[in-house]
């Protein structure tokens, strides 16, 4: 993070919570929100989130980090307690934490893999959103942005059965939340990234395949993307930041596909 000279929407005076904020899309989102003036609470299982918060603060932003597991309701309560004590309201909740567990087929997916992905990718979104509602209502104009995926929203993908199912469920949950929360001036939207240059897929793939297979597969995927490249986390973060801002206060119940044109073919 080289500085806070950002353009676009002004989030000065607003408070945001980002889960899965230690790396990838979550980290980029926390940084962009801070660049635009928001005070950001970072959440992640990895202690690396502390360094991200320190870098944001060193660059002139305002960030705090609380480490924990989003499937632990006691930890979610700690996040809400911190926000309640320090701010009394919340303008933007970004439910970004997610995991991927690859299986050769849905038939070979283990119970543990199923339970893990549903707990992190879906249940935590439901639990944290519900716990944050009093704070979001108190803001008198707030936003929830959930990270879904191209997989499960527009496309299926082999080896991703439960991951796709969990992300499709997030889309469905978000639509209903949008309708129920509209009277409280709370918008609810999803982003559905395509292929993003993060380690989420790479780390899983290399557990059972070679680097050469990964490189060959990556070249084939890039060739199939009309835009000609993987997305980078900052590109997803910019869309999340818009949806989390007052500039998008008439956009709700939507899922924004960010895939370089892949699903349009």
N, C-alpha and C positions, 0 to 999 in steps of 0.2 A: 504494500500500500504506500504509494509515493506521496500522497498529500490529499487534501480535502477540496481541491478545486473541481467540484462537480457541476454539471449542468442539469437542467430539467427541473422537476418538481421540488418545492421547498418544504422540508419536513421539520423545520425548526420548531422546537417545543413539543414535538410528538414523541411518544414512547412506543417502542417495538420490541417484541419477543421473537427470536428466531431459534428454532430447534435444528439440530444437526449442523451446528454453526462452526465446527472446528475445521472443516475443509469443504472443498467442492462448491456446490451451489449455495449451501448455507453460509459458508464463509464469505463468498462473493456478495451475497445478499446483505449480510451484516455490514460489510464494508460500504456498499453503495448507500444503504439506509443512513449510515453515519455520515457519509459524504454529503448527503442532502440535509443533514442537520438533526436527525432523530437521535434520541438516546436509546441505545440498544442493549437488551439483555440477551446474552448468548447462552444457549443450552447445548450440551453435548455430553456423550458418555466419555469421550476422550478428553484428557487433561490438556490437550493441545489447544483447546478453546481459550485457555488463559493467555497464551501467547498472542492469539488473534485479538483478544480484547486489549491487551497491552499495546499492540501495534496500532490499533484504532485510536487509542488514547494518545499515543505518542504523535500521531498525525494530526491531532487537534480535535478528534471526535470524542464522544462519550459512550463508553461501553463497560459492561460488567459481565462476569462469567460465573455461572453456577454449574458445576459438573454433576451429571447424574444420568440415570436410565429413564427414558420416557415411558417405559412400561411399568415403572414403579410409581404408584399413585402417591406415595408419601413424598417422593421427589417432586412430582408435579405440584403438590401442595406447597412445597418450599418455594417454587418459582412464583406461584400466585401470592404467597405471603410476602415475598420480597417486593413484588410490584405493588402490592397493597400498602405496605409500610413506606416504601420510598416514593411512590407516585400517586397512588389512589385511583389510577385509571390506566387504560391500555388502548392505544390507537390502532395498533397493527399486530396481529398474531400470524406468524408465518410457520405453519406446520410443515417443516421440510425434512425432518429426520426420517430416514428410510433405510431398509436393508434389502439385499438381494441374495438369495440362496439358490444356486442353479441345480437342476436335476435333469438327468437324461430324458425324462418324460414325466408327465403328471402321474403316471402309474408308479414310478419309482421315487416320487417325492415322499420323504419321511414325515411322520407326524410332527417331529420336532421342527423340521423346516417349515411346515405349514403353520404351526402355532407361532413360531418366531416372527414370520413375515406378517401374519395377520395382527399380531400384538403391536409391532412397531409401526407398520405402514397404515393400519386402519384404526385399531383400538385406541392408540395413543392420540390420534387426531381427534377422535370422538371425546376422549376423556379430557384432554387439555382444553379443547374448545369449550366444553361444558363448564369446566372449572373457571375459565377466564371470562365467562359471560358477564358477571357483575362488573368487572373492570372495563370491559368493552362497552357495556351500556352506559357506564359513568362517563365515558369519553364523549358521548353525544355526537357520534360520527366516527365510526371505526371500521376496520376491515379485517377479514380473515382470508389468508391466501394459503391454499393447500397444494403441495407438490404431488401431482399425479404422474402420468407417464404416457408417452405415445403407445407403449405396450399396455393393452387393456382398454385404452380409450379409442384408438383408431385401428390398431393392428394387434394381431396375436403374434407370438414369437415362440418357437420351440425352446424348451428348457426353462421357460418363464411362466409356467401355468399359474402358480400361486401368486407370484409377483404381479402378473397382469391382473389377476382376480382382485388382489388387494387394492391396486391402483384404480381399477374400474369402480370398485366399491367407494373409494374416496370421491370420485366424480359424482356418483349417485347421492352420497351423503351430503356433499356440498350443495347440490341443487336444492335439496329439501331444506337445509340450513338457511340457504339464501332466502327462500320464501318465508320461513318462520321468523327470521331476524330482520327482514326488511322494515317492519314497523318501528324497530329500535334504531334505525339508521346505521345498521351494520351490514356491509356487503360481504359476500362470500363467493370467492372464485378459485379456480384451479389453474395452474400452469401444467402443461403436459409436454415435457421436453422429449426430443428425439434422442439421438446419440450425442452424448456430452463427454468431453475429454476429462473424465474423472476416473478414480480407481475403483468405483463401485462394481463395474463389470470385470475389469482387468484382474483384480485380486481373486475373484471367484473363478474366473476362467483358468487362471494359471495353476489352480489347485489340482486340475486333472488334465491339462493340456500344456503344450510347449509354447515357448515364446515365438517360435517360427510359425506355429499354427495361428497364434494371436495376430501376428503381423500380416499373414496372408488374409485372414478374415477381415482385418481392419481395412486393408486396401480394397477389398471387394465392397465393403459397406460404404466407404468414402466415394467409390466410383458410382454407387447407386443413389447418392444424395445430390439432388439438383444443384444445391448451393456449392457442392464440391468440397465440403469440409465438415468435420465434427463441430458442434457448438462448443464454446468455451463457457465456463460458469458465469462470467460477467454478463454474457448475453441473456441468460435466463434471469439473472439478478435484476437486470434493468426492467424486465417485464413485471417481475414480482413487485419491485419498488413502485412502479406505476399503479398496479392494482391495489397496493397498500396505501396509496396516497389519496388526498381529497380530490385530485384530478380525475379519479375513477369512481367518484361517489354515485354515478348513475349506471355503473357496470356491475351486475351481480348475477349469480347463477351460471356463469360462463366458464368454459374450459378453453384456455388459449393454447393451441398447439404450436410448439416452437421446435420445428424439425428440419428447417432448411428446404422444405418442399417435399420431403420423403413420402409422406402419406397422401400427397395430392396426385401421385402418378397413377 
